[in-house]
Amino acid sequence: MKSLYVAWQDQETRRWFPVGCLTYDGRLYKFFYTRGATVSNNFMPFGRMQDFKAVYGSRELFPLFANRLLSPNRPEYHDFINWLNISKDSVDPFNVLALTGGIRGTDNLEVFPCPKPINGRYEVKFFNHGLRYVSDLAIERVNELTAGAKLFLMHDLQNSFDSFALALRTDDPATIVGYCPRYLVKDFHHIIGHCDPSRVEVFVEKVNSDAPLRFRLLCRFSSPWPEGFTACANELYQPIAQTENVCEL
């Protein structure tokens, strides 16, 4: 079964919470709210999915997610798929949303996958964040990178928005070229603390010099999967619904 979590940002506190989960079993899409949705009084349920305690089902992808996908009819669609570095056979809503985060400029939501062990390893691809906040020289440095180049993690512990923030830098010359996605950094910190740091690596997967900044640098994080570790395991990821009964929309 495929699954994606939805992260929501409280505009007052700037904090992010996992508020829901989308799953697909090849037949039915399901959505349920997680306990992160109850943390802030500012969070409002989505569209017709008003009951926090329900599990919603649909034969079609829910509009909340479908509206975050680029239409194949758009002239830039083929360039977009190329930026994601996936084959045409791999183009499905989950793969696209997992890589892009389903980000829209009109709201404060992001979509992300929960990594699972692959041959005993933690492997995840992501577009670097925050490139619009770095210098023009840093963007030039990104454009010079090539697939396979190694990047390095830096803990930005005095970051006023996220004390877990992990910056990404190049080697020589050392240049900060963005940040890891906020929804992955707690996992990354756990892995760094439980693995030999020399075996925790970040590589350039692809540089899209013709893409908007948020799709410019595709990265890959790779490390051993720590013994006993479960991704997305804290309480805020747990479903609110206490039943498997599905309310079909």
N, C-alpha and C positions, 0 to 999 in steps of 0.2 A: 504493500500500500504506500502510495506517495503522500507526503504531507508537507505543509508550509505553515509557518507561524506569521501572525500579523503583529507588528510592533507599532505602538501609538505613542506620540510625544505630547506630554502635558505642556501647553504653551506658557503656563505660569511658572512652573518649576523647571522646565526644560528637561525633565527626566523622561526616560523611555520605559515602557512596560509591554510585555507580551500580553495581548488582550484577546487573541483568538487563534484558532487553528483550522486550516482547510485540509481535507483529506480527499483522496480519490482512489477507489478500488477497481477502476476499469469499467464500472457501471454507474456508480452514483457518487456525486460530489457531496461531501458533508462539511458543515461548519459548526463549530461550537466555541463558546467563550471560555477563556481561561481565567484563573483567579487574579491575574494582573489587571483585568477589567474592573475589579472592585476596589483598587487601591486609591484611585483619584475620583473625587466627586465630579470632576469636569468631563469625565469620559461619558459619551453617549453611544447607545447601540446603533448598529448600522441598518439603515433602510427598514425593510420589513422584518428584520431579525431583532425584534424588540425584547424578547424574553431571554435573559441571561442563563436561565436554567434549561433551555431547550437545545436539542441537536437538530439542525436544519439540513434538509436534503434537497438535491436538485439533479435532474438529468443533464442539465446544461451548467456551464461554469457560472457561478453567481456574478451578477453585474459588478459587484465591488471589485472583483478580480479581472473580469473580462475587459473592463474599461481601462485597465492598466497595461493592456497588450497593444502593440502597434499593429494596425490593420495591414494584412498582406497587400491591400490595394494602394497603400501609401507609396509614393515614388521612392522613398528612402528605405523601404523595407529590406531589400536585398543587401544594402550596405549595413543595415542594422544587424542582420543575422551574421554577417561576416565579422562585425565587431565582437559579437558574442563568442566567436570561434567554435561554433557548433555546426555539425553537419545538418543538411536538410532533413535527414531521417530522425534527428534528435530534436527537431523543433516541435515541442509541445508546450502547453501553457505553464506546466510546472518547471520545466528546464529554463524557459525564458524568464519567468518571474523570479526563480532562484538566483539567477545571475544579475538581473537588473534591479532587484528589490522592489519592482513595481512602483517606482517613485513617480509621483506627479507633483507639479509645482503648486497645485491647488489644495493640498491637504498635508497632514502631518502623520502619514502612515508609511511603513516599509514592510515588505514581505521577505521572509528569509527561510531557508531550509534548516532542519536540525541534522547536523552531520551524523553519519553512522560509520562504524568501523569498515574499512576496506582492506582486506588482507592484513589485519592487525595494525592498520595505520589510520591516522586522522588526516583526511585530504579534503580541502575545500577551496573552490575558486571564488573570487570576488573582484569587483571593480573597486579601486581605491577611492576613498572619500576625501573631501576637503581640498581638492586640487585647485578650486577657484580661490582659495584663501592663501595660496603660496605665491611666491614671486614669479615674474616672467622668466627669470633665469632657471627656476625649478621646473617650469613647464618645458622650457627648451631641453633641460636635462632628461625629462621624461621622454620627449620625442626622439632622443638619441639612444634610448635603451633598446635592447634586442631581446627576443624570446630566449629564455634560459638564464638571463642575467640574475644574479642573486641580489635580494634586497634584505635590509636589516631592520629589526624591531627596536624601537626606543619607547620606554615607558614615560609618557608625559604626565607624571603624577600630580603636577600643579595645574593641570587643565581645569579651568573653572566650571566647565560643563560636565566633565566626566573624568574622575580621578583614575579610572582604569584605561584611559585613552592610550592607544599604541600608535605611534607615528612610524612611518616607513621612510627609510633613507637609503640612498645609494652608497657605494663604497668610496670610490676615488674619482672625482672629488665627492666628499660626503655632502649630500644635499637632501633635505627633507622633501619628499615628493608626495605627501598626503598621509592618510590615516587608514587603519583597518576599520571595517564597519563596526559600529558600536555594539551590534547584537552578537558579535563573535568574540569580542575582546575578553570577556570573563572566561570563556573556554580557553582562549589562548593563554591567559595568565595561569590557569590551572595546569595546563600542559607544560608551560615553561617551568613551573615550580615542581613538576613531578617527572621531568625527563632531562636527560643530558642536553644542555642548551645547544651543543654542537649538532644535535640531531633534529633540532627545530629549525626549519628552513622556510624562507619565502622566496619565490621565484617570479620573474616576469613571465606571464603566460603569453601575452600579446600586447603590442602597442598599436593603437588606432590613431594615427596622426591626423586623420581627416574627420574624427568623431568629436562630438561635444565633450567637454572636459569630464563629465561624469562617466563617459564610456571610453576614456582615453587609455587608461592603464588597467589591464586585466592581470590579476595576480593569482598565485597558487600557494597556499600554506600547506606544508607537509611535515608530519612528525609521527613518531610512534604513538599508538593509542595507549594512554596510561592504564595500568591494571586497575580494574574496579571503577573506571570513570564512565559516567553516563552524561552525554550532552543534553542540554535543555531539561535538566532534572529538578531545578528548584521549584518551590511551591507555586510561584507565579505562572508556571507553565501547565499546571494541573487543571483539568476541565472542571467547570462549575457543575455541569450536568451530571446527575446521578443515575441516569438511565440511558439505554441504547435506543429507546424509542425515537424514531425520526419523524420530524414534522416536514413533509415535503412542500416546497414552494412551487 
